[in-house]
Amino acid sequence: MVIPSVLPERPPAGTLFQTGWPVRLADIDREHRLRLDAIARYLQDIAFEHLEAVEDGDTHRGWVVRRTVIDVLEPVVWGERVTLHRWCSALSNRWCTMRVQIFGSEGGHIETEAFVIHFGIESGVPTRMSDRFMAPMLAGTSEHRLRWRAALTESMPDAASADVEVLPFPLRVADIDVLDHVNNAVYLGALEELLAGHADLLAAPYRVIIEYAKPLESGEQVRVVGRRAGDTLDAWLAVGDEARAVARITPL
């Protein structure tokens, strides 16, 4: 199995970064639930706060997310204050997996892990992390030869199939980030559009996996293609016949 059924526990040693803030109105849906796109933004926010707290953080500003796993064990809701803990769970010298736990003050509990690649801001290619930057990550992990392997490999179905849903997802100027790509949190917003018709999947603990294959760019015509089988919902964000990202929602 590429992704374990239970994400790795906190390390006994190494750097554990902690921060927190209140859940704000813009983060929630009509049921007061912390949305998936807001969770993705939380992961970005703690990542950049973490960079400010570590050696050589100022020279490691370029990161691309390849995969995110989100396990919603107990929904975080409006009115809670969240505490976030972040640490490295495995690495190579150009990429790593970063774990973030999100705890709500009233019992909300979300576990996440992201596979992230370090890019040179100038070169635009995967770039080795410095020894000083990696030192606390190496101290708290046992896997130092991390390899990428896709967890979601099923091909996108024919949009004309009877069991397939297709939703348009127009891009906005506000969706584009500093790399001139659609910010990865926006993909989770597209998934929320699809989940609006499958609210039962959010009623019990659930897992979301999303893998990013190729960036979405401004001006592209994006569709969300969904297919449900039992209690599993698969989704693809597509431009034409090309899937740019794939996601799966399953119960835990």
Buried (B, 14 or more C-beta within 10 A) or exposed (E): EEBEEEBBEEBEEBBBBBBEEEBEEEBBBEEBBBBBBBBBBBBBEBBEBBBEEBBBBEBBEBBBBBBBBBBBBEBBBBEBBBBBBBBBBBBBBBBBBBBBBBBBBEEBBBBBBBBBBBBBEEEEEBBEBBEEBBBBBBEBBEBEEBEEEEBBEEEBBEBEEEEBBBBEBEBEEEBBBEBEBBBBBBBBBBBBBBBEEBEEBBEEEBBBBBBBBEBBBEEBEBBBBBBBEEEEBBBBBBBEEEBBBBBBBBEE
